[in-house]
């Protein structure tokens, strides 16, 4: 990697998962990590090993499955955190430790209750301890952009001397303006020289995360911390897809700074965006840059005329640049064979192993029996669902609902577990309530529904419904459930059982 190649540090699985409602199970996290690897992300921050047993196990499993990207765990400057990260990353082909400690006056005084001298000593000691287990150490000055520049220089010098190779300067509360970030990074870059890589981690509280990251890069930062779809706590983080496509699209500008660019395979961006949206249930707004539903749409007659005459009149990027392929020339239906289906999958940019292809093809044929036209979006939904599938403890056999405006709403269903089929029914305040109550009666596990969303996968009256719900079973941590079907109520039943299976899988992992 040259000194002008920007390292892309993806924290979708750590900072991104801190978005309210963005919890992922272990299978989903592995699926996202593998897609990030296909995206050619340099560093994947897989979680915070010491924060919970769930995070520890997720990092451990990701470390076993990913070979090309470096796997990273967050860690406080606490020995037990460092040891937890070390144990979680033992199987990683390439690994990094990400230590952090607050350096702003307000954080040191009110949160840490430490003097600047104590913070400096703790940072050095923690890095030195971490060096016993890790060659690649990143140190973050939490709330760096509200820290005094003179103290940041002291910490930077001490961290480098102790063995840190990357120094991260987060705009933790998304407070700074682009020119301010640029000034901070420029002064630190001139001070550090080439002794360490400077990184930026910008939050989007004022809608400036991407702009701030770009100004950081222009002024000497050579790592950007970001997330898919800009996912993250509060207003989110710097969006990976935006930073990467800015570097790619505006080469005329970045060539003036030595040819700055990333190693990201941009044709995997759209797939990464779809997968993260699918497993978290948080979809980008339609007008979101790069990956939004309308990002390459043109409704204005003037724009449409211009596009038809010469695409670059109104498009600065090709949809294919991000892997968005609208290839509906090959129409698939109930009589389509496996070979034609495999060709369609390939044309959409996916390579599936034989077992996964068989599984998706089987569900495709079932869908064709009920739907006249199967769109690319339908096939993509089947692929995404398969990539992040959870081992089945309970499986839905049948579901029947009866609803009326003035009478009783009843659901009767059958569920299989370990080869045994159990059936029951329930009365509820509406069809959804009766379905969920019936599942709880059959499975003998109670849950509390925290969120429920339904949307269409494609278009038309016969579009598949995609139901995403969030449930807390037995007052445990909330889990996400997904279900797709032409019948919205059946999709609801599938989603609730999917959530239940995720919960049981998590309980099994956590002992």
Protein Blocks (a to p, Z undefined) as FASTA:
>chain_A
ZZkbccdddfklmmmmmpghiaccfklmmmmmmmmmmnopabdcfbjfklpmklmmmmmm
mmmmpmkbccddddddbfklmmmmmmmmmmpmbdcddddddfbfklmmmmnopafklmmm
mmmmmmmmmmmmpmbdcdddehklmccfklmmmmmmmmmmnopabdcdddfkomacfklm
mmmmmmmmmmnmmmbccdddddfklopmmmmmmmmmmnopabdcddehhiaehjbpadfk
lmmmmmmmmmmmmmmnoopacfbdfklmmmmmmmmmmmnopacdfklghjamklmgcfbf
klmmmmmmomklmpcbdfklnopacdfkbccdfkbcfklmmmmmmmnopacdfklmmmmm
mmmmmmmmmpmbacfklmmmmmmmmmmcccdfbdcfbdcddddfklccdddddddeehia
cddddddebjklmmmmmmmmmnopacddfbdcdddfbecjkbccdddddddeehiacddd
ddddfblklmmmmmmmmmmmmmmmmmmmnZZ
